[in-house]
Amino acid sequence: MDYVRRAWRVKREKHMRFVVIGASRGLGLSLTQRMLKDGHQVVATTRAASPPLDALSGEFPGRLLVLTCDATDEAATQEAARKAGEFLGPIDAVCHNAGVLLDSDRTLKLHESDIADLRTTLDINVVGPVITVQSFLPYMAAGGRFFVVTSEGVGITSCGSWVPAYALSKAAATKACGILNASVKGHDFYAVHPGRMDTDMGRTTAQIQPEETAEGMLKLMTGQVPLSRDHWYIDYHGVPMQA
């Protein structure tokens, strides 16, 4: 582990190879833009066509590959991982940003919830990150890291009644990162609270812009901010969060 961390400190001074899952807008788009401006090479995935990503491809030829991929589709994600490996070579870090907060979840309590929407939320926010890890692990560089965007509201004892499906899913995704750290050697997994961003999902409680989170996330992904797998639930500054 010490050797891996020393190698990471050397690597972070150079241009790196990243994957952003869910990059069409908000944090994912801001993070992709920041990575490219800092000279890194990026694979960005999106469920549908994204004009902003297409524009970035023209602005940074040879350094951005945009792939259409539903992160809940195993075959599609495996194919995206294969193409990412071909384009980037060994991948230094993956950020799984794809997530959903459905309209019904903003108005209904858990005992009233639309079960189909609950299943969709869990599929996208929990199963999706696990599929991403399974698919991209074979293409990761030694010591490569995974970052899963979760939430601040994952505590088991700090329960509320608002957005219950979202809260359940983010608690599970955060737990998954801890389980993966206990299961996978040579790679670290971090659940990251991105702050209350001014995006389509979080605008009603926004405190910061996604560009601020992107700046912090990139410091985590490049190793500019030291991290320890002993504290794998963190905010976008790398500060440990209370589970």
N, C-alpha and C positions, 0 to 999 in steps of 0.2 A: 504493500500500500504506500509506503514511503517513497519507493521508486516512482510509482504512478503519479503521486502528488508532485514530485520534483519535475517529472516530465511535463506535467500539466502547466507548471509555472513557466517552463521554457516555451511551451507551445502557445501560451496565451499572448506572448509578445508578437506572434506571427498571425497571418490571416488564417482563419479557421473555416470549418465546413459544418454547416448547420442545416437542420430540418425544422420547419415550422408547420405544424398540423393545424389547419384552420386559420388561414392567412388572408381571407378575402376582405376583411374590414377590421376596425377596432384595434385591439392590441396586436393581433396577428399581423395585420398590415403594417402597423407602426414598427413592430419589431423587425419585420422583413426589410423595411425601408432603412432602418438604422443599421442593420447588419451590412447591407450593401454599401451604404455610405462610408462605413468603417473599413471596407475592403474585403469583407468576408464573402464566401461562396455559399449560396443558399438554394435549398429545394423548398418550395412553398406549396402546400396542398390546399385545395378548396373543393367544396361539394359541387359548385356550379361555376360558370364562366365569371371572371372577375376583371373588368376593364382596368382598374388600378394596378393589378398585378401584371396584366399584359403591357401596360405602359412602362412599368419598371423593367420588364424583360427587354424592351427596346432601349431603355436608358442604360442598362447594365448588361450588354450582350456577353454571353459566355459565363456569367456569374450567377444567373438566376434561372432555375428550371421550375416552371409552374405545372403542377399535375392536378388533374381533376380526380378526386378520390373521396368517397364516403367512408369516414373512419370507423363506421360500424360494419362495414363490408370486409370480411376477412380476405377474400380473394383479391379485391381491389387494393386493399392496404398492402398485402404481400407484394403485389405487382408494383405498387408505388415505391416500396422499400427497395425492390430490385433495381428500379430505374434510378432511384436516388443514389444507390451504391455505385452504379455505373457512372453517374454524372460527377459525384463528389469524391469517390474513393472512400476510405475509412471515415466515418461520420464522428465528429467530435461531440455534438450534443443535439438532442431532439427536444423541442418544446411542443407539448400537446396542449393546444389552446382551444381546440374545437369543443364547444359546449352549448347548452340550450337552457333557456328559462322560458317555458311556455306561458301563454297568456292566462290559461286556466289556473295555473299555479299561483298567480298573483292575487286571485280572488277567492279561491276555494281552500277550506281547511283540509287537513289530511283525511278526515273521516268523510269528507264530501268529494274527494278528489276523483277526477276522471281516470279510471284505471289504465285506459289506453295511453293517456298522456303520462301517467306515472311510469309505465313500462318504457315509453319512448325516452323519457328523461334519464332513466337508469341506463338504458342501452347506450345513449350518446355520451353521458357524463361519466359512466363507470366502465362499461364493457369496452367502449371505444379506446380509452387509454391503455387497457390491457391488450387489446388487439394491436395497438401501435407498438407496444413494447415487444410482444411476441414477433411481430413482423420485422422490426428494425434491429433487434439485437444482433443478428448475424452480420450486420453491416457496420457495426460500431467500431471505432478505434479503441485501442487499449485504454481503459479508464474513462471511456465515453460516458456521458451523463444524460439522464432523462429528467425533464422538468414538466410537471403536470400542473396546469393552472387550476386551482381549486377555489377556496373562499375562506373568509374569516369565521363563518358561522358553522363550524364543524364540531364544536365541542359536544360531548355526550350529555353533559349536565346543563349546558347553557341552551336550553330548548326554547323555541318560540313557535308561534303558529303560522308565521308568514312564509310564503314560498316553500312549503314542506317538501315537495318532491325534489326541488333543487337542493335544499339543505341536506336531505338524506343522501342524494347522489354525491355531493361534494364531500360529505363525511366518509362515504365509502371509497371515493377516489383517493382521499388523503390516506386512509388506512391501507389502501392497496400499495402506495409508495413505501410504507413501512414494511409491509410483507415482502415486497420485492427486494428491499435492502437486506432482509433476513435470508432471502432465497438465492440471490444472484451475486456471485463473486466477480470482482473486477469492474463493476459498474455501480454508480450511485444514482439514487432516485429521490427526487425532491418534489414535495407538494408545495406550491407557491400561492400565497394570497396576493393578488395583484393590486390591492387597494380598490377603493370605490371610484371606478373610472366613469368618465362621461362617454358612455357607449350606448348602443341600442339596448343592451341588456341592463345596464346599471345607471341609466341617466337620472332616475328619480332620487337616487341617494348619492350622486356623484360628488366627489371632493377633489379629484385630480383628472388630468387628461391622460389618455393612453400613451402619449409620447413619453411622459414621465415614467410610467411603468416599464415601457420598452427600454429606456435607458438603464433602469435598474436591473431588468431581466438580462440584458446583454452583459452587464458586469458579472452577474452570476454565471452565465454560460461560458464566458471567456476565462473565468477564474480570477478576475480582478478583485473580486470579493471572496476571501477564503471561506470554504464551506466544510462541514463535517457531516458525515452520514449519521452521526449520533444525534444531530438536530436536523431532521429531514422535513419537518413542517415549518416553513419559514415565510416571511413576507418578501416583497420584491427588492428589499434592501439586504436580504440575507439574515434578518433578525429572527431568531426562533419565535414561533407562535405557541400559544397555549392550546393544547388539544382538548 
